[in-house]
Amino acid sequence: MINKMGLENDILRVLLTEEQIQAKVKELGERISRDYAGKNPLLVCILRGAVPFYADLCKHIDDYMEMDFMAVSSYEDGMTSHGIVRIKKDLDVSIENRHVLIVEDIMDSGNTLNHLTRLLGTRNPASLRIVCLLDKPERRTCEITPDYFGFIVPDEFVVGYGLDYADAYRNLPYIGVLKKGVYSNED
């Protein structure tokens, strides 16, 4: 069991404060509200990392919308994507002729979202877009970009606000850079 003080001690520095995150999430929600006005979009949360972002984002969408969830896996060791995407929980509703917005915590290599958009695209949605809180374009290995994003972040190991390492740190209210010694033998 990791205590809160231990969590804090593992953070090299705070990259994005809780206040910065909340202001950006509000801005994204307002923009999505304008873009999807009258379209009743289906927001698909990618479990588990996107849950805090998803919950906060939905609060800032001021028109009709629906929610659904998917669980996908592409990280073998918790740090690097191995390129194979496994659907662990699929959608509960049909997306045919629906405006679908995939909500993800971070776009890193892009492999998971590339696979997911190809898969969901075969289900004939009216539109399919991606919103992620963080974009890490330096790590991109495929041709995909988010339609909406909150922040571009450097190629560092970030945790907090849903992002994890070995299932820890998701409960931090901010996004921080994890000390290298926590996930590596290096200091």
Contact map, one row per residue, 1 for C-alpha under 8 A:
1110000000000000000000000000000000000000000000000000000000000000000000000000000000000000000000000000000000000000000000000000000000000000000000000000000000000000000000000000000000000000000
1111011000000000000000000000000000000000000000000000000000000000000000000000000000000000000000000000000000000000000000000000000000000000000000000000000000000000000000010000000000000000000
1111111000000000000000000000000000000000000000000000000000000000000000000000000000000000000000000000000000000000000000000000000000000000000000000000000000000000000000000000000000000000000
0111111100000000000000000000000000000000000000000000000000000000000000000000000000000000000000000000000000000000000000000000000000000000000000000000000000000000000000000000000000000000000
0011111110000000000000000000000000000000000000000000000000000000000000000000000000000000000000000000000000000000000000000000000000000000000000000000000000000000000000000000000000000000000
0111111111000000000000000000000000000000000000000000000000000000000000000000000000000000000000000000000000000000000000000000000000000000000000000000000000000000000000000000000000000000000
0111111111100000000000000000000000000000000000000000000000000000000000000000000000000000000000000000000000000000000000000000000000000000000000000000000000000000000000001000000000000000000
0001111111100000000000000000000000000000000000000000000000000000000000000000000000000000000000000000000000000000000000000000000000000000000000000000000000000000000000000000000000000000000
0000111111110000000000000000000000000000000000000000000000000000000000000000000000000000000000000000000000000000000000000000000000000000000000000000000000000000000000000000000000000000000
0000011111110000000000000000000000000000000000000000000000000000000000000000000000000000000000000000000000000000000000000000000000000000000000000000000000000000000000000000000001100100000
0000001111111100000000000000000000000000000000000000000000000000000000000000000000000000000000000000000000000000000000000000000000000000000000000000000000000000000000000000000111100000000
0000000011111100000000000000000000000000000000000000000000000000000000000000000000000000000000000000000000000000000000000000000000000000000000000000000000000000000000000000000111100000000
0000000000111110000000000000000000000000000000000000000000000000000000000000000000000000000000000000000000000000000000000000000000000000000000000000000000000000000000000000000111000000000
0000000000111111100000000000000000000000000000000000000000000000000000000000000000000000000000000000000000000000000000000000000000000000000000000000000000000000000000000000011110000000000
0000000000001111100000000000000000000000000000000000000000000000000000000000000000000000000000000000000000000000000000000000000000000000000000000000000000000000000000000000011110000000000
0000000000000111110110000000000000000000000000000000000000000000000000000000000000000000000000000000000000000000000000000000000000000000000000000000000000000000000000000000011100000000000
0000000000000111111110000000000000000000000000000000000000000000000000000000000000000000000000000000000000000000000000000000000000000000000000000000000000000000000000000000111000000000000
0000000000000001111111000000000000000000000000000000000000000000000000000000000000000000000000000000000000000000000000000000000000000000000000000000000000000000000000000000111000000000000
0000000000000000111111100000000000000000000000000000000000000000000000000000000000000000000000000000000000000000000000000000000000000000000000000000000000000000000000000000000000000000000
0000000000000001111111110000000000000000000000000000000000000000000000000000000000000000000000000000000000000000000000000000000000000000000000000000000000000000000000000000000000000000000
0000000000000001111111111000000000000000000000000000000000000000000000000000000000000000000000000000000000000000000000000000000000000000000000000000000000000000000000000000010000000000000
0000000000000000011111111100000000000000000000000000000100000000000000000000000000000000000000000000000000000000000000000000000000000000000000000000000000000000000000000000000000000000000
0000000000000000001111111110000000000000000000000000000000000000000000000000000000000000000000000000000000000000000000000000000000000000000000000000000000000000000000000000000000000000000
0000000000000000000111111111000000000000000000000000000000000000000000000000000000000000000000000000000000000000000000000000000000000000000000000000010000000000000000000000000000000000000
0000000000000000000011111111100000000000000000000000100110010000000000000000000000000000000000000000000000000000000000000000000000001000000000000000010000000000000000000000000000000000000
0000000000000000000001111111110000000000000000000000000110010000000000000000000000000000000000000000000000000000000000000000000000000000000000000000000000000000000000000000000000000000000
0000000000000000000000111111111000000000000000000000000000000000000000000000000000000000000000000000000000000000000000000000000000000000000000000000000000000000000000000000000000000000000
0000000000000000000000011111111100000000000000000000000010000000000000000000000000000000000000000000000000000000000000000000000000000000000000000001110000000000000000000000000000000000000
0000000000000000000000001111111110000000000000000000000011111000000000000000000000000000000000000000000000000000000000000000000000000000000000000000000000000000000000000000000000000000000
0000000000000000000000000111111111000000000000000000000000011100000000000000000000000000000000000000000000000000000000000000000000000000000000000000000000000000000000000000000000000000000
0000000000000000000000000011111111100000000000000000000000000000000000000000000000000000000000000000000000000000000000000000000000000000000000000000000000000000000000000000000000000000000
0000000000000000000000000001111111110000000000000000000000001000000000000000000000000000000000000000000000000000000000000000000000000000000000000000000000000000000000000000000000000000000
0000000000000000000000000000111111111000000000000000000000011110000000000000000000000000000000000000000000000000000000000000000000000000000000000000000000000000000000000000000000000000000
0000000000000000000000000000011111111000000000000000000000000000000000000000000000000000000000000000000000000000000000000000000000000000000000000000000000000000000000000000000000000000000
0000000000000000000000000000001111111000000000000000000000000000000000000000000000000000000000000000000000000000000000000000000000000000000000000000000000000000000000000000000000000000000
0000000000000000000000000000000111111111100000000000000000000000000000000000000000000000000000000000000000000000000000000000000000000000000000000000000000000000000000000000000000000000000
0000000000000000000000000000000011111111000000000000000000000010000000000000000000000000000000000000000000000000000000000000000000000000000000000000000000000000000000000000000000000000000
0000000000000000000000000000000000011111000000000000000000000011000000000000000000000000000000000000000000000000000000000000000000000000000000000000000000000000000000000000000000000000000
0000000000000000000000000000000000011111100000000000000000000001000000000000000000000000000000000010000000000000000000000000000000000000000000000000000000000000000000000000000000000000000
0000000000000000000000000000000000011111110000000000000000000011110000000000000000000000000000000010000000000000000000000000000000000000000000000000000000000000000000000000000000000000000
0000000000000000000000000000000000010011111000000000000000000001110000000000000000000000000000000111100000000000000000000000000000000000000000000000000000000000000000000000000000000000000
0000000000000000000000000000000000000001111100000000000000000000111100000000000000000000000000100111100000000000000000000000000000000000000000000000000000000000000000000000000000000000000
0000000000000000000000000000000000000000111110000000000000000000111100000000000000000000000000000001111000000000000000000000000000000000000000000000000000000000000000000000000000000000000
0000000000000000000000000000000000000000011111000000000000000000001111000000000000000000000000000001111000000000000000000000000000000000000000000000000000000000000000000000000000000000000
0000000000000000000000000000000000000000001111100110010000000000001111000000000000000000000000000000011100000000000000000000000000000000000000000000000000000000000000000000000000000000000
0000000000000000000000000000000000000000000111111110000000000000000011110000000000000000000000000000011110000000000000000000000000000000000000000000000000000000000000000000000000000000000
0000000000000000000000000000000000000000000011111110000000000000000011110000000000000000000000000000000000000000000000000000000000000000000000000000000000000000000000000000000000000000000
0000000000000000000000000000000000000000000001111110000000000000000000100000000000000000000000000000000000000000000000000000000000000000000000000000000000000000010000000000000000000000000
0000000000000000000000000000000000000000000001111111000000000000000000000000000000000000000000000000000110000000000000000000000000000000000000000000000000000000111100000100000000000000000
0000000000000000000000000000000000000000000011111111110000000000000000000000000000000000000000000000001110000000000000000000000000000000000000000000000000000000011000000000000000000000000
0000000000000000000000000000000000000000000011111111111000000000000000000000000000000000000000000000000000000000000000000000000000000000000000000000000000000000010000000000000000000000000
0000000000000000000000000000000000000000000000001111111100000000000000000000000000000000000000000000000000000000000000000000000000000000000000000000000000000000110000000000000000000000000
0000000000000000000000001000000000000000000000000111111110000000000000000000000000000000000000000000000110000000000000000000000000001000000000000000000000000000110000000000000000000000000
0000000000000000000000000000000000000000000010000111111111000000000000000000000000000000000000000000001100000000000000000000000000000000000000000000000000000000000000000000000000000000000
0000000000000000000000000000000000000000000000000011111111100000000000000000000000000000000000000000000000000000000000000000000000000000000000000000000000000000000000000000000000000000000
0000000000000000000001001100000000000000000000000001111111110000000000000000000000000000000000000000000000000000000000000000000000000000000000000000000000000000000000000000000000000000000
0000000000000000000000001101100000000000000000000000111111111000000000000000000000000000000000000000000000000000000000000000000000000000000000000000000000000000000000000000000000000000000
0000000000000000000000000000100000000000000000000000011111111000000000000000000000000000000000000000000000000000000000000000000000000000000000000000000000000000000000000000000000000000000
0000000000000000000000000000100000000000000000000000001111111100000000000000000000000000000000000000000000000000000000000000000000000000000000000000000000000000000000000000000000000000000
0000000000000000000000001100110010000000000000000000000111111100000000000000000000000000000000000000000000000000000000000000000000000000000000000000000000000000000000000000000000000000000
0000000000000000000000000000110110000000000000000000000011111110100000000000000000000000000000000000000000000000000000000000000000000000000000000000000000000000000000000000000000000000000
0000000000000000000000000000010010000000000000000000000000111111000000000000000000000000000000000000000000000000000000000000000000000000000000000000000000000000000000000000000000000000000
0000000000000000000000000000000010001101000000000000000000001111100000000000000000000000000000000000000000000000000000000000000000000000000000000000000000000000000000000000000000000000000
0000000000000000000000000000000000000111100000000000000000000111110000000000000000000000000000000000000000000000000000000000000000000000000000000000000000000000000000000000000000000000000
0000000000000000000000000000000000000001111000000000000000001011111000000000000000000000000000000000000000000000000000000000000000000000000000000000000000000000000000000000000000000000000
0000000000000000000000000000000000000001111000000000000000000001111100000000000000000000000000000000000000000000000000000000000000000000000000000000000000000000000000000000000000000000000
0000000000000000000000000000000000000000011110000000000000000000111110000000000000000000000000000000000000000000000000000000000000000000000000000000000000000000000000000000000000000000000
0000000000000000000000000000000000000000011110000000000000000000011111000000000000000000001110000000000000000000000000000000000000000000000000000000000000000000000000000000000000000000000
0000000000000000000000000000000000000000000111100000000000000000001111100000000000000000111100000000000000000000000000000000000000000000000000000000000000000000000000000000000000000000000
0000000000000000000000000000000000000000000111100000000000000000000111110000000000000011111000000000000000000000000000000000000000000000000000000000000000000000000000000000000000000000000
0000000000000000000000000000000000000000000001110000000000000000000011111000000000000011110000000000000000000000000000000000000000000000000000000000000000000000000000000000000000000000000
0000000000000000000000000000000000000000000001100000000000000000000001111100000000001111100000000000000000000001000000000000000000000000000000000000000000000000000000000000000000000000000
0000000000000000000000000000000000000000000000000000000000000000000000111110000000001111000000000000000000000001000000000000000000000000000000000000000000000000000000000000000000000000000
0000000000000000000000000000000000000000000000000000000000000000000000011111000011111100000000000000000000000001000000000000000000000000000000000000000000000000000000000000000000000000000
0000000000000000000000000000000000000000000000000000000000000000000000001111111111000000000000000000000000000000000000000000000000000000000000000000000000000000000000000000000000000000000
0000000000000000000000000000000000000000000000000000000000000000000000000111111111000000000000000000000000000000000000000000000000000000000000000000000000000000000000000000000000000000000
0000000000000000000000000000000000000000000000000000000000000000000000000011111100000000000000000000000000000000000000000000000000000000000000000000000000000000000000000000000000000000000
0000000000000000000000000000000000000000000000000000000000000000000000000011111100000000000000000000000000000000000000000000000000000000000000000000000000000000000011000000000000000000000
0000000000000000000000000000000000000000000000000000000000000000000000000011111110000000000000000000000000000000000000000000000000000000000000000000000000000000000010000000000000000000000
0000000000000000000000000000000000000000000000000000000000000000000000000011111111000000000000000000000000000000000000000000000000000000000000000000000000000000000000000000000000000000000
0000000000000000000000000000000000000000000000000000000000000000000000000111001111110000000000000000000000001010000000000000000000000000000000000000000000000000000000000000000000000000000
0000000000000000000000000000000000000000000000000000000000000000000000000111000111110000000000000000000000000000000000000000000000000000000000000000000000000000000000000000000000000000000
0000000000000000000000000000000000000000000000000000000000000000000000000100000011111000000000000000000000000011000000000000000000000000000000000000000000000000000000000000000000000000000
0000000000000000000000000000000000000000000000000000000000000000000000000100000011111100000000000000000000000000000000000000000000000000000000000000000000000000000000000000000000000000000
0000000000000000000000000000000000000000000000000000000000000000000000011100000000111110000000000000000000000001001000000000000000000000000000000000000000000000000000000000000000000000000
0000000000000000000000000000000000000000000000000000000000000000000000011100000000011111000000000000000000000000000000000000000000000000000000000000000000000000000000000000000000000000000
0000000000000000000000000000000000000000000000000000000000000000000001111000000000001111110000000000000000000000000000000000000000000000000000000000000000000000000000000000000000000000000
0000000000000000000000000000000000000000000000000000000000000000000001111000000000000111110000000000000000000000000000000000000000000000000000000000000000000000000000000000000000000000000
0000000000000000000000000000000000000000000000000000000000000000000011110000000000000011111000000000000000000000000000000000000000000000000000000000000000000000000000000000000000000000000
0000000000000000000000000000000000000000000000000000000000000000000011100000000000000011111100000000000000000000000000000000000000000000000000000000000000000000000000000000000000000000000
0000000000000000000000000000000000000000000000000000000000000000000111000000000000000000111111000000000000000000000000000000000000000000000000000000000000000000000000000000000000000000000
0000000000000000000000000000000000000000000000000000000000000000000110000000000000000000011111000000000000000000000000000000000000000000000000000000000000000000000000000000000000000000000
0000000000000000000000000000000000000000000000000000000000000000000100000000000000000000001111100000000000000000000000000000000000000000000000000000000000000000000000000000000000000000000
0000000000000000000000000000000000000000000000000000000000000000000000000000000000000000001111110000000000000000000000000010000000000000000000000000000000000000000000000000000000000000000
0000000000000000000000000000000000000000010000000000000000000000000000000000000000000000000011111111000000000000000000000011100000000000000000000000000000000000000000000000000000000000000
0000000000000000000000000000000000000000000000000000000000000000000000000000000000000000000001111100000000000000000000000011110000000000000000000000000000000000000000000000000000000000000
0000000000000000000000000000000000000000000000000000000000000000000000000000000000000000000000111110000000000000000000000001111000000000000000000000000000000000000000000000000000000000000
0000000000000000000000000000000000000000110000000000000000000000000000000000000000000000000000111111000000000000000000000000111000000000000000000000000000000000000000000000000000000000000
0000000000000000000000000000000000000011110000000000000000000000000000000000000000000000000000101111100000000000000000000000111100000000000000000000000000000000000000000000000000000000000
0000000000000000000000000000000000000000111100000000000000000000000000000000000000000000000000100111110000000000000000000000111110000000000000000000000000000000000000000000000000000000000
0000000000000000000000000000000000000000111100000000000000000000000000000000000000000000000000000011111000000000000000000000000111100000000000000000000000000000000000000000000000000000000
0000000000000000000000000000000000000000001111000000000000000000000000000000000000000000000000000001111100000000000000000000000111100000000000000000000000000000000000000000000000000000000
0000000000000000000000000000000000000000001111000100010000000000000000000000000000000000000000000000111110000000000000000000000001110000000000000000000000000000000000000000000000000000000
0000000000000000000000000000000000000000000011001100110000000000000000000000000000000000000000000000011111100000000000000000000001111000000000000000000000000000000000000000000000000000000
0000000000000000000000000000000000000000000001001100100000000000000000000000000000000000000000000000001111100000000000000000000000011100000000000000000000000000011000000000000000000000000
0000000000000000000000000000000000000000000000000000000000000000000000000000000000000000000000000000000111110000000000000000000000011111000000000000000000000000000000000000000000000000000
0000000000000000000000000000000000000000000000000000000000000000000000000000000000000000000000000000000111111100100000000000000000010111100000000100000000000000000000000000000000000000000
0000000000000000000000000000000000000000000000000000000000000000000000000000000000000000000000000000000001111100000000000000000000000011101100000000000000000000000000000000000000000000000
0000000000000000000000000000000000000000000000000000000000000000000000000000000010000000000000000000000000111111000000000000000000000001101111000000000000000000000000000000000000000000000
0000000000000000000000000000000000000000000000000000000000000000000000000000000000000000000000000000000000111111110000000000000000000000000111111000000000000000000000000000000000000000000
0000000000000000000000000000000000000000000000000000000000000000000000000000000010100000000000000000000000001111111000000000000000000000000011000000000000000000000000000000000000000000000
0000000000000000000000000000000000000000000000000000000000000000000000011100000000101000000000000000000000001111111100000000000000000000000000000000000000000000000000000000000000000000000
0000000000000000000000000000000000000000000000000000000000000000000000000000000000000000000000000000000000100111111110000000000000000000000000010000000000000000000000000000000000000000000
0000000000000000000000000000000000000000000000000000000000000000000000000000000000000000000000000000000000000111111111000000000000000000000001010000000000000000000000000000000000000000000
0000000000000000000000000000000000000000000000000000000000000000000000000000000000001000000000000000000000000011111111100000000000000000000000000000000000000000000000000000000000000000000
0000000000000000000000000000000000000000000000000000000000000000000000000000000000000000000000000000000000000001111111110000000000000000000000000000000000000000000000000000000000000000000
0000000000000000000000000000000000000000000000000000000000000000000000000000000000000000000000000000000000000000111111111000000100000000000000000000000000000000000000000000000000000000000
0000000000000000000000000000000000000000000000000000000000000000000000000000000000000000000000000000000000000000011111111100000000000000000000000000000000000000000000000000000000000000000
0000000000000000000000000000000000000000000000000000000000000000000000000000000000000000000000000000000000000000001111111110000000000000000000000000000000000000000000000000000000000000000
0000000000000000000000000000000000000000000000000000000000000000000000000000000000000000000000000000000000000000000111111111100100000000000000000000000000000000000000000000000000000000000
0000000000000000000000000000000000000000000000000000000000000000000000000000000000000000000000000000000000000000000011111111100100000000000000000000000000000000000000000000000000000000000
0000000000000000000000000000000000000000000000000000000000000000000000000000000000000000000000000000000000000000000001111111000000000000000000000000000000000000000000000000000000000000000
0000000000000000000000000000000000000000000000000000000000000000000000000000000000000000000001110000000000000000000000111111100000000000000000000000000000000000000000000000000000000000000
0000000000000000000000000000000000000000000000000000000000000000000000000000000000000000000000111000000000000000000000011111110000000000000000000000000000000000000000000000000000000000000
0000000000000000000000000000000000000000000000000000000000000000000000000000000000000000000000111111000000000000000000011011111100000000000000000000000000000000000000000000000000000000000
0000000000000000000000000000000000000000000000000000000000000000000000000000000000000000000000011111000000000000000000000001111100000000000000000000000000000000000000000000000000000000000
0000000000000000000000000000000000000000000000000000000000000000000000000000000000000000000000001111000000000000000000000000111110000000000000000000000000000000000000000000000000000000000
0000000000000000000000000000000000000000000000000000000000000000000000000000000000000000000000000011110000000000000010011000111111000000000000000000000000000000000000000000000000000000000
0000000000000000000000000000000000000000000000000000000000000000000000000000000000000000000000000001110000000000000000000000001111100000000000000110000000000000000000000000000000000000000
0000000000000000000000000000000000000000000000000000000000000000000000000000000000000000000000000000111100000000000000000000000111110000000000000111000000000000000000000000000000000000000
0000000000000000000000000000000000000000000000000000000000000000000000000000000000000000000000000000111100000000000000000000000011111000000000000111100000000000000000000000000000000000000
0000000000000000000000000000000000000000000000000000000000000000000000000000000000000000000000000000001111100000000000000000000001111110000000000101110000000000000000000000000000000000000
0000000000000000000000001000000000000000000000000000100000000000000000000000000000000000000000000000000111000000000000000000000000111110000000000000111000000000000000000000000000000000000
0000000000000000000000000000000000000000000000000000000000000000000000000000000000000000000000000000000011100000000000000000000000011111000000000000111110000000000000000000000000000000000
0000000000000000000000000000000000000000000000000000000000000000000000000000000000000000000000000000000001110000000000000000000000011111100000000100111110000000000000000000000000000000000
0000000000000000000000000000000000000000000000000000000000000000000000000000000000000000000000000000000001111000000000000000000000000111111100000000000111100000000000000000000000000000000
0000000000000000000000000000000000000000000000000000000000000000000000000000000000000000000000000000000000111000000000000000000000000011111100000000000100000000000000000000000000000000000
0000000000000000000000000000000000000000000000000000000000000000000000000000000000000000000000000000000000000000000000000000000000000001111100000000000001100000000000000000000000000000000
0000000000000000000000000000000000000000000000000000000000000000000000000000000000000000000000000000000000011000000000000000000000000001111110000000000000100000000000000000000000000000000
0000000000000000000000000000000000000000000000000000000000000000000000000000000000000000000000000000000000011100000000000000000000000001111111110000000000000000000000000000000000000000000
0000000000000000000000000000000000000000000000000000000000000000000000000000000000000000000000000000000000001110000000000000000000000000001111100000000000000000000000000000000000000000000
0000000000000000000000000000000000000000000000000000000000000000000000000000000000000000000000000000000000001110010000000000000000000000000111110000000000000000000000000000000000000000000
0000000000000000000000000000000000000000000000000000000000000000000000000000000000000000000000000000000000000100000000000000000000000000000111111000000000000000000000000000000000000000000
0000000000000000000000000000000000000000000000000000000000000000000000000000000000000000000000000000000000000100110000000000000000000000000101111100000000000000000000000000000000000000000
0000000000000000000000000000000000000000000000000000000000000000000000000000000000000000000000000000000000000100000000000000000000000000000000111110000000000000000000000000000000000000000
0000000000000000000000000000000000000000000000000000000000000000000000000000000000000000000000000000000000100000000000000000000011110010000000011111100000000000000000000000000000000000000
0000000000000000000000000000000000000000000000000000000000000000000000000000000000000000000000000000000000000000000000000000000011100000000000001111100000000000000000000000000000000000000
0000000000000000000000000001000000000000000000000000000000000000000000000000000000000000000000000000000000000000000000000000000001110000000000000111110000000000000000000000000000000000000
0000000000000000000000000001000000000000000000000000000000000000000000000000000000000000000000000000000000000000000000000000000000111110000000000111111100000000000000000000000000000000000
0000000000000000000000011001000000000000000000000000000000000000000000000000000000000000000000000000000000000000000000000000000000011110000000000001111100000000000000000000000000000000000
0000000000000000000000000000000000000000000000000000000000000000000000000000000000000000000000000000000000000000000000000000000000001110000000000000111110000000000000000000000000000000000
0000000000000000000000000000000000000000000000000000000000000000000000000000000000000000000000000000000000000000000000000000000000000111100000000000111111000000000000000000000000000000000
0000000000000000000000000000000000000000000000000000000000000000000000000000000000000000000000000000000000000000000000000000000000000111000000000000001111110000000000000000000000000000000
0000000000000000000000000000000000000000000000000000000000000000000000000000000000000000000000000000000000000000000000000000000000000001010000000000000111110000000000000000000000000000000
0000000000000000000000000000000000000000000000000000000000000000000000000000000000000000000000000000000000000000000000000000000000000001011000000000000011111000000000000000000000000000000
0000000000000000000000000000000000000000000000000000000000000000000000000000000000000000000000000000000000000000000000000000000000000000000000000000000011111100000000000000000010000000000
0000000000000000000000000000000000000000000000000000000000000000000000000000000000000000000000000000000000000000000000000000000000000000000000000000000000111110000000000000000011000000000
0000000000000000000000000000000000000000000000000000000000000000000000000000000000000000000000000000000000000000000000000000000000000000000000000000000000011111001100000000001111000000000
0000000000000000000000000000000000000000000000000000000000000000000000000000000000000000000000000000000000000000000000000000000000000000000000000000000000001111111110001101001111000000000
0000000000000000000000000000000000000000000000000000000000000000000000000000000000000000000000000000000000000000000000000000000000000000000000000000000000000111111100001111111100000000000
0000000000000000000000000000000000000000000000001001100000000000000000000000000000000000000000000000000000000000000000000000000000000000000000000000000000000011111000001111111000000000000
0000000000000000000000000000000000000000000000011111100000000000000000000000000000000000000000000000000010000000000000000000000000000000000000000000000000000011111100001111000000000000000
0000000000000000000000000000000000000000000000001100000000000000000000000000000000000000000000000000000010000000000000000000000000000000000000000000000000000111111110001100001000000000000
0000000000000000000000000000000000000000000000001000000000000000000000000000000000000000000000000000000000000000000000000000000000000000000000000000000000000111011111111100000000000000000
0000000000000000000000000000000000000000000000000000000000000000000000000000011000000000000000000000000000000000000000000000000000000000000000000000000000000010001111111000000000000010000
0000000000000000000000000000000000000000000000000000000000000000000000000000010000000000000000000000000000000000000000000000000000000000000000000000000000000000000111110000000000000000000
0000000000000000000000000000000000000000000000000000000000000000000000000000000000000000000000000000000000000000000000000000000000000000000000000000000000000000000111111100000000000000000
0100000000000000000000000000000000000000000000000000000000000000000000000000000000000000000000000000000000000000000000000000000000000000000000000000000000000000000111111110000000000000000
0000001000000000000000000000000000000000000000000000000000000000000000000000000000000000000000000000000000000000000000000000000000000000000000000000000000000011111110111111000000000000000
0000000000000000000000000000000000000000000000001000000000000000000000000000000000000000000000000000000000000000000000000000000000000000000000000000000000000011111100111111000000000000000
0000000000000000000000000000000000000000000000000000000000000000000000000000000000000000000000000000000000000000000000000000000000000000000000000000000000000001110000011111100000000000000
0000000000000000000000000000000000000000000000000000000000000000000000000000000000000000000000000000000000000000000000000000000000000000000000000000000000000011110000001111111000000000000
0000000000000000110000000000000000000000000000000000000000000000000000000000000000000000000000000000000000000000000000000000000000000000000000000000000000000001100000000011111000000000000
0000000000000111110010000000000000000000000000000000000000000000000000000000000000000000000000000000000000000000000000000000000000000000000000000000000000000001100000000001111100000000000
0000000000000111110000000000000000000000000000000000000000000000000000000000000000000000000000000000000000000000000000000000000000000000000000000000000000000111101000000001111110000000000
0000000000111111000000000000000000000000000000000000000000000000000000000000000000000000000000000000000000000000000000000000000000000000000000000000000000000111000000000000011111000000000
0000000000111110000000000000000000000000000000000000000000000000000000000000000000000000000000000000000000000000000000000000000000000000000000000000000000011110000000000000001111100000000
0000000001111000000000000000000000000000000000000000000000000000000000000000000000000000000000000000000000000000000000000000000000000000000000000000000000001110000000000000000111110100000
0000000001110000000000000000000000000000000000000000000000000000000000000000000000000000000000000000000000000000000000000000000000000000000000000000000000000000000000000000000011111110001
0000000000000000000000000000000000000000000000000000000000000000000000000000000000000000000000000000000000000000000000000000000000000000000000000000000000000000000000000000000001111111111
0000000000000000000000000000000000000000000000000000000000000000000000000000000000000000000000000000000000000000000000000000000000000000000000000000000000000000000000000000000000111111111
0000000001000000000000000000000000000000000000000000000000000000000000000000000000000000000000000000000000000000000000000000000000000000000000000000000000000000000000000000000001111111100
0000000000000000000000000000000000000000000000000000000000000000000000000000000000000000000000000000000000000000000000000000000000000000000000000000000000000000000010000000000000111111100
0000000000000000000000000000000000000000000000000000000000000000000000000000000000000000000000000000000000000000000000000000000000000000000000000000000000000000000000000000000000011111111
0000000000000000000000000000000000000000000000000000000000000000000000000000000000000000000000000000000000000000000000000000000000000000000000000000000000000000000000000000000000011111111
0000000000000000000000000000000000000000000000000000000000000000000000000000000000000000000000000000000000000000000000000000000000000000000000000000000000000000000000000000000000011001111
0000000000000000000000000000000000000000000000000000000000000000000000000000000000000000000000000000000000000000000000000000000000000000000000000000000000000000000000000000000000111001111
